Amino acid sequence: MVENIRVIKKEKQELFNKYIDIFKNNSFIIFADFERFTVKDSTQMRKEIRKFGGNVLVVKNNIFRKALEAEYENIKNVDENIFIKNTIIAYGNDNVSEITKALKNYSKNGFVTLKGAIYEREYLNKDRVNALANLPTRQQLYAMLANLLASPIVNLARDLNDIMGRFARVLNNVADKKK
């Protein structure tokens, strides 16, 4: 019996240390509930999040709470509801908007419910995480920037083309009048 208790304590300590490593080595951790989540859906979501450089992990709430409290002593406004039900976390250092969007897409099906996040060592409540999911992705921002930078050149080319067209029409009209 004592042997089993030691094994359990060792497993819990290893899990606690794993969670601490996740907190230390990632710039964001997004918390979500998951229900009626099939293996197929879970696998697909994990692949999608890995594609953006993130990871997904199902956590044990009590150990996860203790690790969060140990690592983030200064964060006091963490909603206790994030430690209820089945909790899944998505974490990484880059592409937070894409990963949050991927999780939010699964929430449309009722499989996942965003609960909160730690982003840049600050707690974000559910509403702020949803707002984060609505931000444009990095690729969308690049496209917007490219469009913004190309816009003056495109407008100049269109205006020059218009001037050349007008000039050609004027010359054509002058030639028609001389005939």
N, C-alpha and C positions, 0 to 999 in steps of 0.2 A: 504494500500500500504506500509506504513512504517513497519507494522507487517511482511509482506513478506520479506522485505529487512533484517530485524533482523534475521529471520529464516535462510535465505540464508547465512548471515554472520556467524551465529552460526554453521551451517553445515560445512562451509568452514574452520572455526577455528578448529572444531573437526577433520576434515580430515587432516589439517595441523599438529595437535598434534599427530595424528595416524602415519603419515609419520615420524615425528621426533622420535617417539618411535621405529619405525622400524629401523631407522638409528642408534639409540643408542644401541639397544638390539641385533643386528645381526652383524656378522663379514663380511658378504658379501650381496650385493644386485645386481642382474643381471637385466639389462634392455633389453627389446625386443619389437619389433613391432609385432602386430598380425593382420592378415587379413584373411577373408574367414574361420574363425575359428568357427566350429560348436560347439554346446553345448556338444555333445558327445565327440569330440576331446578335448575340454577344460576340461571336467570332467576327462577324462582319464589322461591328462597331470597333472592335480592337484593331482590325486591319486598317480601317479608315483613319483612326487616330494615330496609328503607327506611321501611316503615310505622311503625316504632318510632323513626325518626330516626337510624338507623345506616347505615353504608356497608360494602361488602365489596370486597376487593381481593386478587387473586392477586399474591404477591410473589416476587421473586428472592431466594432464601435467603442467598447470600453478601453481597449488598448490604444486605439487610435486617438481617443480623447486625451488620454494621459500623455501620449507623445506630443500632441498638439499643445497641451498646457505646458509641458516641459520645454518645448522649443520656442514657443511664443508666449512668454510670460507677460509681455506688455499688451497683448491683445485681450481685451476684457469683454468686448461686445459680441462674442461668438454666440450664435443662436443655438440653444441646446437641442433644437429639433433636428439639427444635422446628424445627431448621434442616435436617432430613432430609425427603426426599420432597417432594411438592407442598404448598406452604403457602398457605393462604388466611387472611386476617385480616378480622375484623369489628370495627369501631371506632365510637366516638361519645362523647357526653357525658352521655347520659341513657338510661334504660330498659335498663340493663345486664342485669337479670334476664330481661327479655323477649327480648332479642337472644341471650343465652346459651341460653335455652330453645329458641329457633328453631333455633340451630345443633345443639343436642342432639337435637332431633326428627329432623334429617337424619342424625345418627349412628345412630339406630335402624335406618335402612335400609342402613347400612354405607357410605354415601357420604362422611361426614365423621367425623373422629375429633378430639375436643378435645385439644389438646396443652398449653396453658398460656395465661396472660394477663398483661398489665400492667394493674393496676387501682389508681388513685390513686398512681401512681409506685412501686408495689410489685409484685414478681413473684409470681404465683400458679401453683402447679404444677397438673397435670392433675386431681388429686383435689379441690383447692380450687375449680377452675373448675366441676367437676361439682356441688359443693356449692352454688356460686353459682347454677347453673341450677335447683337444687331450691328456691330461695327463692321465696316468693310474689311475683307481679308487683305492680306499683303499683296496678293496678285491684283485684286481690284484696285488697291491704292496705287500700284505701279501703273496700271492701265489708265487711271485718272491722271496721274502725273504725266505720263507719256502724251495723253490727249491734251493736257494743259500746255505742255511744252511745244507740241506740234501745232497747236491751234493758230498761233500767229503766222507760222510759215504757210500753213494751209490757206489761211485767209489772204495772205499776201499773194500766193500763187493764184487763187481764185480771182482776186481783184486785178492782177496783171493780165490774166486771161480775159477777163471782162473788158479791160481797157483795149487789149489787142483786138477783141471781137468788135467792139464799138468802132475802133479805128478802121478796121477792114470794111465795116458796113458804110461808114462815112465815105471812104474812098470809092466804094462801089456805087453809092448814090451820086457822088460827084461825076464819076465816069458815065453813069446813066444820063445825067443832065446834059453832058457835053455832046451826047449823040444826037 
